[in-house]
Amino acid sequence: MSRSQTRQRKPNTTDAMRTLLATIRNTIPFGLEDADMCQGICRGCSKKMMEMLDAEVSQWQVDLDNQTAEPTFADLAFMEKLARRTYKVLQRNNLI
């Protein structure tokens, strides 16, 4: 058996984006009510971050389902960075 046959293939960017979107949907609590997000002292706007992340995730999901766009590494990096920032804001506001 050759070396190349024993190695696992790396996912393409489409599969990687699908996996990232699933991870984001399972990690970020998109079902929070506005009243829960906007109470007390705010350390970054949870509502705006959630809206922006939800819009990006939804758009990529539609694009991938319709095969109208193929994500680049930059798209993957941007989505991961946005999700991490959103998660941190939710943590700072004690929503996670």
Secondary structure, DSSP 8 states (H G I E B T S, - for coil): --HHHHS-----HHHHHHHHHHHHHHHS-TT--HHHHS-SS-SS-HHHHHHHHHHHHHHHHHHHHHT-----HHHHHHHHHHHHHHHHHHHHTT--
